[in-house]
């Protein structure tokens, strides 16, 4: 989302949290997911994590599925799934397209607190990502990238005068820490 003259921002909510990320120097996207089994996640007449995964096959590459399913326990696999999901969603939100995008075109290799992106089988080192766990059961991903990678309609909205970020700008955007505030604090 574009804030005229004031940069770009992104919002996500799920589980117990709403998160907000803003930058005037980079494209920014964020996503939060609560790692839990939810009946609404399952296709009709199914009730297992494996059934849920089978309904999401086209969203991830074979390599990503291998990483997701490498965990020994189903709940750990679900955590791996949401790690990949939050990364994908933060990226597509940052470029301005959302979930209408063919998610299998983007592949992530996460580490403990960051990830690398491969886009259409090409490394994309110009993108920076962070992963954060809040409480033991929520995952946050933040994506930061150059303005020239936004989809065309988003580039038009941003206008011709946006400066491309430096490597330091990109790193700083994903190193920002989310601050937990109550609704009352937010309203002050």
Buried (B, 14 or more C-beta within 10 A) or exposed (E): BBEEEEBBBBBBEBBEBEBBBBBBBBBBBBBBBBBEEEEEBBEEEBEEBEBBBEEBEEBBBEEBBEBBBEBEEBEBBBBBBBBBBBBBBBBBBBBBBEEEBEBBEBBBBBEEEBBBBBBEEEEBEBBBBBBBBBEEBBBBBBBBBBBEBBBEEBBEBBEEEBEEBEEEBBBBBBEBEBEEEEEEEEEE
